[in-house]
Amino acid sequence: MNVPLSTYLAGIKQPLERLVEILAKDFPYVSILSTDSTGMRYSVRKRAVDARQSSWCERGSVIRVFDGRRYLEYSFNELEEDSLNDIEPLAGTIRERFRKSAAVGGKLPFAVPELPLICEQPLSETWQGKVGILPEAVPVEQTIGRLSRLKDRAFELSEHLVEIEVRFEHMRVSKLFVSGKRELEQSYIWAQGYLIPVLRRDETIREMFASCAGLKGLELIDEMEAGLSETMTIGVQLLDAERIEPDEYEVILSPKIAGLLAHESFGHGVEMDMFVKGRAKAAEYLGKAVASPMVGLRDGARAAEQTGSFWFDDEGVLGGDTLVIEEGVFRTGISDLISALRLGISPTGNGKRESFERKAYSRMTNTFFTAGTDSLEDMTASIEYGYLLEEYLSGMEDPKNWGIQGQILYAREIRDGKLTGKLVSPLFMFGYVPEVLGSVSMVSAEVQQFGSGMCGKGHKEYVKNSSGGPYIKTRMRLG
């Protein structure tokens, strides 16, 4: 069914259009992004149940204007009834704020780059996502009941289970973008679920982690139910897991780990606001080979259907599908609108804000390696001694020097072309991006997308995104 549009945004749409008209008398470019995102987060444990508003919720607007040299922004989240009937006082307040900001900008002890005027093509569109079951249409008690039954079922599956968190979260994201030439509206739902069991045998304690996500509603809980048995089985196996001997190994990256590599290597590394700031080594490799000819990588809100998808970004640019790496050659990065103006290129639809109160940066959407032609069976058979890395916990990158590392929950040992059944946990993977991608020798035909995580810009500015890819064979240092 269609995801409903926001009644709040519908109620403020005409006043905001009027606000754009008024400010356009003083500024050659004016745009407004208004957001109304609502959702819930549920958590069920052995002796606790929690249901609360999601931390992703927000409601507010941000105005961007061009003063002839640079772009200024003003955010607000209070629109009184009087303002809706007469927007002139708010326009006056905003105009005065921008005047003071311009005065301060003229006294800065450093030069501020002058930017060109944003040139938009006229467009008026409304987009609505589709889900199976609207989460807000189902009583909270009913949702908690399903999660509680999942928890009870987990305890039936293993005598070693001492605790489990069953978590489910859903968000309805609604956004309105208005400028002199554009009137865009979108509303979609994303959901994510987690199974986090803690198991104990004697003095050994292990925590397992499994997740699922998508542009889905309450039907995502069906996937959580279907994956519970495997999650518990692996959790029990982790009780026998050993530490890995640090060394360089031939490895097969699962689609999840391939996604982590895509995110950390050619995700953050090619966000083009970092090109403007001179903080990305990738800028030196445009048009050059950075990987094996077997490697391709894409990013884009319309490149896949996952939690990183949308129809237009937070600057009113339509979501794209960007071919970042083609046959091992770095073709282009991903950009927000202002960075694109600085670089003299077309924006890729990657301008995203943590909230209406925050700046728009170049950010990843759906980032993934493209398919090859090999099979997982052939990849496994080709390894004399190595590991299949299956599930990750976190990752980190250094865009300036192109180093990456990832924390891996567990990996499966491969000897003489076969999985031995032995697990190692936990472990880390390390590497220098060109070396890791240059060592890719096999890529499977199966591509999967995962969207249960979030992405920070440095240590802050968190946004939703997804990553993924096929199974990939390469060489990496493990420890």
Order of alpha helices (4+ residues) and beta strands (2+ residues): alpha-beta-beta-beta-beta-alpha-alpha-beta-alpha-beta-beta-beta-beta-alpha-beta-alpha-alpha-beta-beta-beta-alpha-beta-beta-beta-alpha-beta-beta-beta-beta-alpha-beta-beta-beta-beta-beta-beta
